[in-house]
Amino acid sequence: MKVILTADVAKMGKSGEMKEVADGYARNFLIPRKLAVPAAGGSYRAWQHDIASREEKRKREREEAEIAAQRISSTTLTMGVKVGEGGKLYGSITAKDIADALGRRGIEVDRHKVDLPDPLKSLGTYRVAVKVYAGMTPEVTVVVEPKG
């Protein structure tokens, strides 16, 4: 069955795309949850009409992401933390801390987009990738230094 997605669906596609899915999946999951509408009649014609506006929206999102990527790659965050013996930190620097620090600089980033597999637990300079858009992952420089 052909359906038009009305919302982003993980591992399937973005809002506004037309997809071919199993009849049961569409009838029992996508349509009742208002994630898709059947691609027949008026909805199909409306979908064809909206192609230009969707392309314009994606282009605008990409341009905004490029600006954010440029700002992120030129940013250096200095994090002052309490330090114990041997340069070990009291606590750690997490993805949420990095996202909050970027937010204070006017760059809004979701903490889930900060690619930090393990929290930073020692002093030093780190390059942390931030997923901004598909295929765009600029790196922010994080300097961890002792407070005071």
N, C-alpha and C positions, 0 to 999 in steps of 0.2 A: 504494500500500500504506500502511495506517495503522501507525505505529510510536509507541512511547512512549519518549522519550529518557531514558536512564539517566545521562547526563552532559551538561554544558553543551556545546553544539556551536555554534561561531562562525557567525554569520549565519543560524542556524536557530532556536535556542531554548535554553531552560534545562532543566535536569534535571527530569523529571516531566511535561513537556508532551507532548500527543499531536499528531503532525504527519502530514500526508499527503505522502508522498514517492514518487519513482519506484521501481518494483520493483527495478531493478538497483542503484540507489543504496543501498537498504536491504539487499538481499541480499549485495552485494559490498563495501560499505564500512561502513555503520553497525553491522550485526549482528555481523560478524566481529571488529570492534574493540571490541565490547561498549559501544557508544555508544547503542544502542537495542535494544528487544525488540519483536517483532511485537505489535500491539494485537489479540490474539485470545484467547478463552477466559479462563483464570485471570488472566493478566496484565492484561487489560482490567478485570476486576472488581476486582482489587487496586488498579489505577490509580484507579478511581472511589472506592474506599474511602480512598485517601490524599489526596484533594483537600483535605480540611479541614486535615490536618497540613501540607501544602505552603503553604496560605494563611497559616497561623499562622507558619510559618518566614519567609515573605516579609514579613509584618507586623513580626516581630521584627527582621529585617535592616534594614527601613526605619527603625524606631525607633532602632536603634543608629547608623545612618547620620546621622539627624537630630541626635543627640547629638554625634557626631564633627564634623558640619558646623558646629554651634554653637561647639564648642571651637576649630576651625580658624579660623573667621572672627574670633574674638576674640583670636587669637594674633598676636604680633609677634615675628618672629625677627630678632635682631641678629647679623650675620655680620661678624666682624673679620678683615680680610685685609691682606696686604702690598700697598702701593701704590707705583707708580713715578711717573714724570714725568707731569704733566697729569691725575692722577686715574685713570690706567690701572692695572688690577689685574695682579698677577703670578698668572697662572692665571685661573680664572673660577669662578663659583658655578653648579653644575649642578642638575638635578632630583634627583639622588642626594643632594647636599649638603642640599637642602631637606627631602627625605624623612627623612634621618638626623637633622636638627635637630628635626623634628617628633617622631620616635621618641624622642629624648632627653626630650621634654616629655610622653611618655606617649600620643602620638597615632600609632598605627601606620598608615603609608600606604606603599603600593607606589610605587616611584619612577616607574613607568610611568603612574601616576594623576596625577602632578604635570604640569600643562599649561604647560610652559616650552619654547617652540619653539627659542629660542637661549639659550645660557648667558649669565648676567649678567657683563659685562666692565668695568663702570664703577661708581663710587660713586653712591649715591642710595637712594631709597625706591621699592620696586616692589610691585605687587599681583599675586600669582601664584595662578591658579585651581587647585584640587585636585578631581579627580573622585572623589566619595565614593560616589554611588549614581546610578541613572538619573535625570537631571533635577536633580541636586543637585551644584552646583559652587561651594562657598564659596571665598573668596579669603583667603589668608594674606598679611600684610604682611611684606615682607623688607626690612630696612634694611642696606645694605652700607656699612660705615664702615672707616676705616683702623685697623689693629691697633696697639696700643701707644699 
